[in-house]
Amino acid sequence: MPTDHQAWAWTPNAGLDGLQLLRNPLPHPGPGEVLVANRAIALNPVDWKICEWGHPAWQQGTVPGVDGAGVVVALGEGVDMPLGSRVAYHQSLARDGSFAEHCLLDASLVMHVPSTLSDTAAAAVPCPALTAWQALAKIPEGASRDVLVIGAGGAVGFYLAQLAAQRGLRVWASASQRHHATLKALGVSGVFDYHDADWQNQLQAALGERPLHALFDTVSGAHAGSLAHLLGYNGHLVCIQDRQETAPTPAFSTAISLHEVALNSIHAHGRLADRQALRVAGERLLQAVADGSLITPQRREFAFSALPQALRQLKEGQGSGKWVTRLG
C-alpha cells in the first residue's frame, strides 16, 4: 500500500479555478469504514455547484466529488467484506470525496458491482440513478398513469424516464431535439422540445382528457412551480433541484402533493434501514445496467489530470453525456 495518493483539493472562494492536484497522506479506515482505490470517477452537476458555492463542512484542501467505482483495499473494524471487492458509491458531501486515487467510505453504503459491468459504467450510476429511483418512489398509484419528466436529456431524467416506463407509467418528457429518438426508443410516449414556446399545448393535446398524475422537474424549484398547473387533481410535483417553499397552486384547488428529493441527505439524516434500502436499490440498478435493461447515458471520457476542465465543460453544457475518467 502507498503512503500517499493524488487528490484534487478545493480552495475556498476560488471556484473551479481553485482546484489543485496534490499528494495527500493515504487515509486509513476507522470502524465501519472501507478504503476504496478508485478505478473510475463520474462527474455530476452537484460537483461543480458545491465547488463554486462552498459547503459548511468544507475547508482548505477538502476533496470534492460524490461518485466513483473501484476496489476495496482496506477495511475498518467491524466490516465484513472481502478485500478486492469491486464497488460503486455515492459519497457524503461532508467528507473527502471521489476526486482522488482513493476514497474513505461508510461501508454500509458501498454497492457491489456485477462482474460483467465496467468500472466507468458503474461510476456513472450512483448519483443520477439513485436520485431517479428516489424521485419515482415518491409517487403512489393514481387515477392516471401519465407522468412528465422535465429535462430527460440529463442523466437523472434519462434514468427516471426509463424507470417510470418500466413501472408501467405512460411517460412524457421534455428534452432538446437531439435526445428525442433515443428517449422514444426507451419507452417514452412522446418528447417535447422545451425550446418550442408551444410545447405545453402540444402536451395537453396529447393527453386529451387524461390528467397528468406526476411531474418530475430537474431544473429548479421556481421552474417546477411554474408548471404545477399542468397537474391534475391529487397530482404530484416532484422537485429534483431545490424545493417548493410556498404552495404553487391555490389552497383547496387541485390539491397537489409537493415532494423534494435530497439524495445526499441520507448520509446525515438516514438511519441504518434507510442506508440498507438505498444500497439494495443501488445494487439492483447496477445489475439492471449490467444486463442491459437499464441504459446509461453516453459516456464522455477525460483524463484525471484534466478534471477541472471537464467540470467546467459540464457546467457550460458543452455536449451531452456523462463525464467519466479512468484511473489505474
N, C-alpha and C positions, 0 to 999 in steps of 0.2 A: 504494500500500500504506500502511495506517496504521502508526503507530509504537508504538501500544499497543492493548490489547483487554481486554474484560471476561473475568474468570475467577473462579470460586469458589475461595477459599483456605481451607485446613484449619488449625485451631488445635489443638496437642497437648492431649490430655486434656479436650477440650471437646465431643466427640461432634458430633452434627448441629447442636447449638446454636452451635457454634464456627465454622460455615461463614460466610465473609464474601465478598460480591461486590465485587471490587476491579478497578482498572485496572492491568494489568501490562504491562511492555515486551513488544512483539511478538518472539517468538523467531525466530532465523534458522537454517535447516537447515545442519548440518555434512555431511561426507562420508557418503554413503549414506542421507541423511535427506530427508524431504519435509515441507513445512508445508501443513497442510490447514485451509481455512476451513470450520468446521463448519456444516452445514445442518440436522442433526438429531442429537440425543443421546438414548440409551436408558439407562434405569436397570437395574441388576442387584442382587441381594441382596448380592453381594460389596462393592458400593459403600458401603452403609450400615454393613456389618460392619467394613470397614477404617477408615472414618471414626470408628467408636467404639472399635475395638481398637487402632488405630495400625498402623504398618508400619515396619520397621527403616530403610528408606530415606527415610521422610517426616520433614519438619521444618516449622517455621512457614512457612505460605504455599504448601505443596505443593498442587497442583491434583488433586483426585480424579477418578475416572471412567475406565471401561475401554472403553466402546462409543460409536462415533459414525459419522457419514457426512457427507461434504462434498466439497469441490472442492480439488484440488491448486493452490496459488497460488505456491509457491516450491520450488526443487529444490536439493539439495546436490550437491557434486562427485561425479561418477561415477553419477548417477542418470539413466537414460534413460526418461523418462516425459513425455508431453505435458502442459504446463500446462493447467489446466482439466479434467483427468481427474476423473470422479466416482468416488469410492472410499468403501469402508467399512473399518472397522478394529477390532482389539482391542488396546488399549494395555497396555504393561507397567505393573504396579503400582509399579515402581521409578522411573517417570518421571512428569512432569506429565501429567495425564490429559485426558479429553474434556470435563470440565465447564467449558468456556471457548469463546470465539468461534473460537479457533484451537488446533490441536494439532500438536506436532512428533513425527514418527513415523519408525520404521525402514522404509525404502522396501521392503524385501524382504517385509514382512508386510501391506502395504495391498492390498485386494482391489477390483478394478474392479467397478463396479455396472452392471448392464444398463440400457439407456436407458429401458426401459419400467417400471422399478421406482422407486417414490417414495423420497425421502430417509428418511422416517420408517419405511417398511417395511424399507429396507436397514439402518438403525441398529438395528433390533430383531433382527437375525440373528446377529452375530458371537459374542458370549459364549455364549448358550444353545445355538445350533445347532452351533457347533464343539465345545462340550462334549459334546453328544449324539453327534456324529459320532465323537469320540474314545472315548466310552464303548462305543459299538457295535463299534468296531474291535477292542476287547479280546477279543471273543467269536468263537472258531472254530466251525466246523460241529460238530454233536454228534449223539448218537443221538436227541435230541428237538428239536423246533422250538419248544417252548413257553418263553416268557420273560415275566417280570413286571417292570413299571415302577412303582415306588413314587413317588407324587406326580406323576402325569401331568397334573394340572391346572396345574402350574407350567410356566414357559417351557421349561426343559430337558427335563422329562418329556414335554411336549407335542410337541416336535420329535422326541424319541427314540422315542416310540410310533409316529409316522409312519414314520420311517426304518427301524425294525425291521420294521414291516409290509411296507414296500416291498422289504425284503431277502428276504421270503418266510417270515419267522418268524410263529408264532402268538402274538400279543401279548395279554397280560392286564395290567390296570392297577388301581391304587388311586387314587381321587380323590374329592373331595366330590361330592355328588349333582348339583350344577349343571353338572358337566363331562361326565356320562355320555353323553348323547345325542351331543354333538359328537365325543367320542373314538370311539364306535362307528361314526359316520358316516365316520371317517377310517381304518377298518380294524381297530380293536381288537376282539378277540373277546368280551371281557367286562370290565366295570369293577365294582370293589367299593368300597363306601363304607367308608373306614377308621374312621369313627365307629361302625360296626357291630361289636360285640365278636365276632361270629361270622364275620367276613369271610374269615379264613384257612380255616375249614372249608368255606365256600362255594367258595373257590378249589380246594381239594383235591377236592371233589365234581365240579367242572367238569373238572379234569384227569383224573380217573379213574385208570387205571393208568399214564398218561404221566408221566414225571418232568419237573420244571422244570429246564431247561438253564441258564438265567441269571436273575439277579435284579439289577436296577439300582435303587439306593436314592439318593434325592435329599434325605434328611432328615438323617442323621448316621451316623457310624461305629458308635455304640452301637446305633442303630435297625437298621442293616444287619445287625449281628452277631446281633441278636435274631431275625432272620428266616432265618438261614443254614440252619436245619433244614428249610426248605421246598425246598431244592435237592436234586436227585437226584445220583447217583454221577457224579463228574467234572464237576460243575456249576461255575458261575462267579458269584462275588459281586463286584459292581462298586460301589464307593463313590464317589459323585459329590460328597459332602460328607465331609470327614475321610478316615480310612483305618482299616484293621484293624491295631492294634499287636500283638495276640495272636490266634492262630487261634480262631475262634468254635466250632469243632467238634473232637471228639477226634481225635488222630492215627490214621491208618490206618482211618478210618471211611468217610465219603462222598468223601474225597479231593478236596474242592472247591478251586478256584483263587481267590485273592484279588487284586483289582485296585483301584488308585487312579487317579483322574482328576485331572489338575492342569494345566488349560489355560494358566494364566499362567506356569507354569514353563518353557514353551518359550522365553520371552524370555531367561532366564538360562542354560538348560541345553540348548536345542535348537541343533543345528548347521544349516548352510545348507540341507541336504537336508530337514531336519525343517520348517524355515520354508517352503520351497518347497512341500512336500506340504500343509501347512496352508493356504497361500494358494490352491492349486489346489482343495482341498476347499471353502474358503470361497466361492470364485467359483462352484463348482458348486451350492452351497446357495443362493446369491443368485439364480442362474439358475432354479433349481427354484421359488423363491418367485415370481419374475417370470412363469414360465409356468404357475403355478397347481398344480404337482404337489407342492409343499410349502406348507402353510398356516401362517401366522404366528399367534401368539396375538392376540386382540383388543387393539388399542392404546388406551391412555388418555393423551390429550394434556394437557400442563400448560405453564404459562408458564415460561420460563427463569428469571425473577425469583423464581419460587416453588419452585425446585429443592429446597431443604432440606425444605420441607413435603411435597413429593412423595416424597422419600426416607423421611420419617417414616411416611407412609401405606403405602408399600411394606413397611417394617419391621413395621408393625402389622397387615398383611394386610387392609387396607381395600379391598374389592372385588377383582376379578380382572382379569387382562390385563397388558399390557406398557406400562410408563410411558415415554413419549417426548415430547420437546419439539422444536419447530422453531426455527431461527434464520435470520436474514437474510430 
